[in-house]
Amino acid sequence: MLVFPNAKLNLGLYVTQRRPDGFHTLESVFVPLPWTDALEMLPAAAGQPTGLLLTGRPIPGDPATNLCVRAYELLQADFPQLPPVQLYLHKIVPIGAGLGGGSADAAFTLRAANDLFGLSLTAEALEGYARRLGSDCAFFIQNKPVLAIEKGDVFEDIELNLKGTSCVVVYPNLHISTAEAYARISPQQPRHPLREALTQPMSTWRNTVSNDFETALTPSHPVLAEIKQQLYDAGATYASLSGSGSAVYGLWESAEPAALEWPIGYTVWQGLL
């Protein structure tokens, strides 16, 4: 079975408080982004354990502990009849970019196993497994715009139609770890309620929808602000850092993005949401 795990964008991201369990309480809207990896799940060769073969962008760490393998083993613990599989992941979405690529790979592993082996797990059940792998993994099970709260793993429906919106995502080859990002953050309440702000015209979002990590990370990584300004200079209706960085995106509501040139080493995705 071949699936294509997609990335996500954050429309607004507010870190409102530190939790007693060491996590943070968040408020953000998650939107699917059609920038994808490729993940294939096949039966393992006779006598071989579940394994992962990686191509494309390098992923640090032991493949045996990759989120995809952990996701499959999580299901195997409850469904011991599941056979070993060989996973092939071609990594395209940058890591450490705030796009949720690794979480998507794990969630799509759960979805693929459910379909391939007829487990008949509901979306809610799959989300339960996904939450055990990472705070935003559960989003990729239903893969639709949601208002994310709590640790970013509790979702509320939101009416938001960005279909046909032009988008440019720029990754400046800068890996920002989640630990670094949160070490620099100061929790606070948002100035504008996010759900309410996003019901207004996109042209108003520049003044009402923000990402707390921009304020926290830009002093040490000024390139983030530079990219954002370039997107606005190219006519973007709205531009922002995604997640905890370092990808910066621009949205064009009613026009095509102007031609832009980026330094060698940058990775750029452009398309329609």
N, C-alpha and C positions, 0 to 999 in steps of 0.2 A: 504494500500500500504506500502510495506517494502522496504526501501532503505538503502544504506550503505555509509554514508558520509566519504570520505577519507581525509587523511592529505596531506600536501605538504612539499617539501623541497625547500630551497633557494640555488641556485648555485650562489655564490657571492651576496653581498648586500652592496651597497654603498649609503650613505646618503650624498647628494651633496649640499643641501642648505635648510635653513629654509624658509618657505613660509609666506607671509603676513597673511594668514588665520590660522596660528598656526600649520599647518601640516609641513611635510618635503618632499622634492623632493627626490625620491629614484630611484635606478637602480638595478634590480635583475632579475634573471631568476627563475621562479616558475616551479616546476616539481611535478606532482602527485605522492603521496606515498601511496601504497596500505595497509595502516594501517587505519582501519576503525572503526567508531561507527556504531550503528544500530538505525534507526529511522523509526517508524511506524506511519502512519496517518490513522485514522479511524473516521467515523462519530461519533460525540458526542452523548451521551444519550439524550433522549428527554428532552428539557428544560434546558440542561446544556450548559454553555458557552465553548468556546475554552479553553483547558487546556493542561498542560504538566506534565507527570509523568516521573520522573528521576530515573534511577538505574545505577549501576556501579560506576565510579569515582564521588565523590561529586562535585557539582558545586555550588559555593557560590552565594548568592543573591536569590531573589524571583523568583520562576519558572514563575510567571505571566509576568515578564519582560525579560525572557530569549529571546535570539535572534531568536529562532525558533518561539515562539509566536509572536514576533514583526514582523517577516517575513510574517507570515500568515495574521496578521492584516493589514499589508501594502497592501497585495493583496485585502483583503476584502474591504478596503476603495475605491478601484476602481471597484471591482466586488462584489457589495452588495448581489448578489444572492448566494455567497459562504456560505455554512452552517457552524455552529460551528463544530470543529473537536477535537478529543482527540489525542494528540501527545504522543508517548512513545519513550523516548530517553535513550538508554543504552550507557553510556559514557565509552569509552575505551581509546581513544587518550588523553594523558595528556594535561591539560590546563596550560597556562603560559610557554609553551615549545617552542614556535616559530614554531609550526607545522600547525597553522591555523585551528585547530579542531573546534572551535566555529564558525568560519566563514563558514566552510564547512557545519556544521549542518544547519545554516540559509539558505545557498544557496540550499541545498538539500530539505529543506522545500518548497522553491519556486518551484523547479523543480517537486517535488512530487505533489503539489497542481495543477500545470499546467497540469500534465498528468492525475491525478485522476479526475479532474473536466472539462477536455477538454477546457481549456482556449485558447489554440492555440497561446500562446505567443511565439514570436521568441526568439532565444538565446540573441539577442541584447536587446530586451525588458526586459528579465529576468535579464540581467546584469545591466540594469538601476535601477531596484528595488534593486538588491544586493548592488550596490554602495551606496545606502542610508542607509545600515546597517553596513558597515565597509569597510575599504580600500581594503582588499584582498578578500572580499566575492565574487566579480564578477568573480574571477579566476575560482571558482568551478562550474560555469555554464557550460562552455565548457570543462574545466578539461583537458587541454592539455598543454605541455610545451610552455611558452611564455616569452618574455622579458617584464617585468613590469616596467613602468616609471611613472612620475608624482607622485601621492601619493601612487603608487603601484596599481592603479586601471585603468590604461590605458595600453593596451597590444599591442605588436607587435609580429607577427609570428617569430619563430626562428626554424631553422633546427637543431634538437638535438635528437638523437636516443640513449636512454639509456636502451632500452629493453634488458632484460637478465642480466643487471648489478647487482651484489650482493651488498646488502646494509645492514648496521647495524646502528640502531638508539638507542642512549643511553640517557635516561632521568634520571638525578641524584636526582629526587624528590626535585627539587629546582624550586620554582615558581618565575619567574622574570616578574614583571609587565611591560607593555609597557611604562608606565610613568617613571619608574625607568630607563629603558633602554635608552629612549630618553633624559632623564635628563643628562646622562653621555656622550652623543655623541657630537662630534665636526664635523660638516659638512665639507667635502672636496671633491675634484675631484679625481676620481680613477686614479691610476698609469697606469693601463692597461684597454683599452676599453673592456667591458665585452663580448659583442657579438664576437669580434675578438678573445679574449682569449679562449672562449669556442669552437671555431672551431679547436683549436690545440689539440694534443693528451692529454688525461686525465693526463698522467704522468707529463705534464707541469703545470697543474692547481695549484699545490701546491705553485708555485712561482708567479702565475699571477692572481689567482682568490681568493678573500678574502672577509671577512665579517667585516664591520667596527665595529660591536657590539662586536666582540671578543676583539679588542683592548680596547674598552670602559669598558667592563664588567669583563674581566679576573683579573685585579688587586684586585677587591673586591670578586670575585668568582673564585679562582685559580683552583677549581675542573674542570672547563671547559677546561683549557689547559691540565690538567692531562688526561682527557678522550680522548682528541684529540690525544695526544701522544701515548696513549695505542692503539688506532685504527691504527695509523701509525706503531707502533711496531708489530701489528698483520698482517701487510702486506697491509693495505689499500693503494690504488693508490691515493686517495684524501680524506681528512677529513676536516670538518668545523662545526662551529656552524650554526644552522638553524634559520632564522629569527632573532628576538631580544632575542633568548634564551628561555630555557636553554638546549634544546636537542642538542646533538652533533652527527653527523653521519659520517660514513665512506663508501666509494665506492670501490669495488674491480672490476677491469676491466676484468681481465682474470684469476682469481683464486678464490678459496673459502676462506672466512675469517678463520683465525686460531681460535682455541677454546679460548674463553675469559671467565674469571670469574669476576663478578662485585659485589660490596657490596650489602648486603641485603637492600632492600628499593629502589634500582634502578629498573627502568622499561626498558626493552630492546625489540626492535622489530628487527627481521632479516628476510630477504626475497629477492625477485627479483623485480626490478623496471619494 
